[in-house]
Amino acid sequence: MPIIRRLPDNLVNQIAAGEVVERPAAAVKELVENALDAGARRIDVTLRDGGKALLSVADDGCGMDPEQLSLAVERHATSKLPDGDLTDIRTLGFRGEALPSIGAVSRLTITSRTEGADHASAILVEGGSVHPVGPAPGGLGTRVEVRDLFFATPARLKFLKGSRTESQHAIDVVERLAMAHPHVAFTVTDEGRTPVRLTSNSGEEEAARLSRLGAVLGREFQENAIPVNAERAGVRLVGHIGLPTYNKPTAAGQYLFVNGRPVKDRLMVGAVRGAYADFLARDRHPVLALFLSLNPHDVDVNVHPAKTEVRFRDQDLIRGLIVGALKHALAAAGHRASTTVAADTLASLTPRVAPQTSLLWEPQRPSAPPPYAQTHHAPPPVNREMAEAAWQFQAPQPMTPPPQGFAPAARAEEADAIAATPPSFPLGAARAQLHATYIVAQTENGIVIVDQHAAHERLVYERMKKEMLGGGVKRQGLLIPEVVELDPADAERVGERADELAEMGLVLESFGSGAIVVREVPAMLGVRADVRGLIKDIADELAEMGDAHALKEKLDAICSRMACHGSVRAGRPMNVDEMNALLRQMEATPHSGQCNHGRPTYVELKLGDIERLFGRR
């Protein structure tokens, strides 16, 4: 029989370190969280060889005296649970495992000084062996240096990635924590370069948070972000979310925080997906940063050693708050579309000159200056007189009336109506229809190109949802009921949802095995609706989503499919009044900047952008 024995302390520490310190980024996370808990206003992180050779975190927090230094490297010694209540955790750290775990697999040096102390103190831990505390030079705060990470467990080194990959993981950790603490300055230095340099943001909470998010996520997010601020039953949700047309193919751009702690929570991710369900295709994901604040007694953070998972006491409250707050914020954005739509359009219109290549290899002459296209200096000076002459040559000519009889008489009234409509509306005034599909409108400082089918699809969808909330969609009976043949399984699925479909104005019933008879359709679909195609699309939607999805999501998807069938089709000619009516409805309808599948309904180009396309600027 095997004998049970106690493991030596160094082995116990190494086992625990495997749970807490998975890679250099995990050590960075623990040390930066300690600095934030110490009240630091500036945190500097230094990396070498991806953090494997050197990992240093310096802060200007409260510091530690010699006695506290000795306790800090002991297992389960912490200052963050004064009452010993695990249900009242108000700090990022609380386990007391990080420093001893790091010291068990590396050479750890902690230098710290408190306010009023004559000098700093330092302690060294090598592979779990603790050296005595001694005096050392140092300023106010704490500096933690981790050298030769995993030298005591060389097998762990084989599982680490390259230096650049490990550095990027550490940078991601710092940036996530920086989002939740905009009033703290952060820097990350890696092999002489500084990929992260975030200054402290002062001022109001919302403005400081948006400035920090813009510094981390980029200017595009800052330009296309919508503020979120909601509170319910003592739970507060703030942050910024991206417009639906500003999306990504993965969920990597979603940052979620609970009481200042970065988390990965399935409940919150599912709530975000539900809030954007009406605006994005299933393979697209929004970009956002949400910060949830609630009583520590209502959330359990003691779930995983990495402290990235949480459990909520009232899950329905959290989900309802997130879905409601995000939908309200998206509705407040109105018909607004992201600036990236215009940027992508301009990028596709800009001609790309292919580099000239030679079939024969020619050696580079050292004395020859590099071509201008390969330099990043200012362009050569241009003769001012020639520039002015070119501008006058390219300037638009004054408007002259067309020759008499140039416009057909049948189009004269329509031309007068076009000219009489002022372009002072947000989406401008209709000027033309191209290929019976795209509406071109003129604004005060640019043009707008509208996809008439996508825009009207969103308008019909929003009207159907509004009617459903108001008591049901208006229905229109078919003179001759439509019989639609389906696969028996599809027919059964559609028949089971007859009551829910009736709420949306679609009255049907089973008609034997493998058939559905449709007796009434939503009035807004019109008499020319493709009932057969609609029923087949609904059957496909139900088969794809399955029974695991919420009924609300199924109804929204089916409602969206109905709106697609009832909207103005591409290829349908529209007169000026119809085009302007569509534009005015878009301005008054929330979410009209994107169709039900997340595609933009219009592209706006400023006059300055158009002039740059033609070299006028």
Secondary structure, 3 states (H helix, E strand, C coil): CCCCCCCCHHHHHHHHHHHHCCCHHHHHHHHHHHHHHCCCCEEEEEEEHHHCCEEEEEECCCCCCHHHHHHHCCCCCCCCCCCCCCCCCCCCCCCCCHHHHHHHCCEEEEEEECCCCCCEEEEEEECCEECCCEEECCCCEEEEEEECCCCCCHHHHCCCCCHHHHHHHHHHHHHHHHHHCCCCEEEEEECCEEEEEECCCCCCHHHHHHHHHHHHHCHHHHHCEEEEEEEECCEEEEEEEECCCCEECCHHHEEEEECCEEECCHHHHHHHHHHCCCCCCCCCEECEEEEEECCHHHEECCCCCCCCCCEECCHHHHHHHHHHHHHHHHHHCCCCCCHHHHHHHHHHHCCCCCCCCCCCCCCCCCCCCCCHHHCCCCCCCCCHHHHHHHHHHHCCCCCCCCCCCCCCHHHHHHHHHHHHCCCCCCCCEEEEEECCCEEEEEECCEEEEEEHHHHHHHHHHHHHHHHHHCCCCCEEEEEEEEEEECCHHHHHHHHHCHHHHHHCCCEEEECCCCEEEEEEEEHHHCCCCCHHHHHHHHHHHHHHHCCCCCHHHHHHHHHHHHHHHHCCCCCCCCCHHHHHHHHHHHHHCCCCCECCCCCECEEEEEHHHHHHHCCCC
